[in-house]
Amino acid sequence: MPNAEALMRARYTAYVQRRSDFLLATWHESTRPATLDLSDRPGLRTNWLGLQVISFRQMDAQRAEVSFIARLRIGAGGAQRIVERSQFVFENGQWLYVDGEIGPKK
């Protein structure tokens, strides 16, 4: 990926496609979970509705930050938003997701 924003967009697509392999491979080892279960619960299918990148900030050659809003619906419930400011690092020639600070739901 050329930058952290491109990785953020690819990771959103991986959530839509339920590609836990890609998500784990692009997660920094210091914060990566051992497993990632993206399967739906009975009657609670997750439908991703869209991604809006609010800001992208390259802090230096090895660190970047991406703020975004992801919209989703779980089952027959109403639409929800995830507001997050994500941290990324550039290591061994690739960008990796480190962690994110969840903001207030808007």
C-alpha positions in Angstrom: 0.0 0.0 0.0 1.4 3.4 -0.9 0.2 5.0 2.4 -1.9 4.5 5.5 -5.0 5.9 4.0 -4.9 3.3 1.2 -4.4 0.6 3.8 -7.4 1.9 5.8 -9.6 1.7 2.7 -8.3 -1.8 2.0 -9.0 -2.9 5.5 -12.5 -1.6 5.3 -13.0 -3.7 2.2 -11.6 -6.7 4.0 -14.3 -6.2 6.7 -17.0 -6.1 4.0 -15.6 -9.2 2.4 -15.0 -10.9 5.8 -11.3 -11.4 5.0 -9.8 -11.9 8.4 -6.6 -13.2 6.8 -5.9 -9.8 5.3 -6.9 -7.9 8.4 -4.5 -10.0 10.6 -1.7 -9.7 8.1 -1.9 -5.9 8.1 -2.2 -5.6 11.9 0.9 -4.7 13.8 2.2 -7.7 15.9 2.1 -5.6 19.1 -1.7 -5.3 19.0 -2.8 -8.0 16.7 -5.3 -10.5 18.1 -4.6 -14.2 17.9 -7.8 -14.7 15.9 -10.5 -12.6 14.3 -14.0 -14.0 13.9 -16.0 -12.0 11.4 -18.8 -14.6 11.0 -22.4 -13.4 11.5 -24.4 -14.4 14.5 -27.8 -16.1 13.8 -30.2 -13.4 12.6 -27.6 -10.7 13.0 -25.9 -10.3 9.6 -23.5 -7.3 9.5 -24.1 -5.1 6.4 -21.4 -2.5 5.8 -22.9 0.6 4.3 -20.0 2.9 3.6 -16.7 4.5 4.6 -15.9 8.2 4.9 -12.3 9.1 5.5 -12.4 12.4 7.5 -8.6 13.0 7.6 -5.3 11.5 6.7 -2.1 12.8 8.4 1.4 11.6 7.7 3.2 12.4 11.0 6.6 11.3 9.8 8.1 8.6 7.5 7.1 5.8 9.9 3.8 7.0 11.5 0.4 8.1 10.1 -3.1 8.7 11.4 -6.4 8.2 9.6 -9.8 9.4 11.0 -12.9 7.8 9.5 -16.6 7.0 9.9 -17.7 3.6 8.9 -21.5 2.9 8.6 -23.0 -0.5 9.2 -26.3 -2.2 10.1 -26.5 -5.4 12.2 -29.5 -7.5 11.5 -32.8 -5.6 11.2 -31.5 -2.8 13.5 -30.9 0.7 12.5 -27.8 2.0 10.9 -24.8 2.6 13.2 -21.6 4.6 12.8 -18.1 3.7 14.0 -16.0 6.9 14.4 -12.3 6.1 14.8 -8.9 7.7 14.7 -6.5 4.9 13.7 -2.7 4.8 14.1 -0.4 3.2 11.5 3.3 2.4 11.4 5.5 1.7 8.4 7.8 -1.3 9.1 9.7 -3.6 6.8 8.4 -1.9 3.7 4.7 -2.0 4.6 2.1 0.0 6.4 0.5 -1.8 9.4 -2.6 -0.9 11.5 -1.6 -0.5 15.2 -4.8 0.6 17.0 -7.6 3.0 17.0 -9.4 5.4 19.3 -13.1 5.1 19.0 -14.9 8.4 19.1 -18.4 9.4 20.0 -21.1 8.0 17.8 -22.5 10.7 15.5 
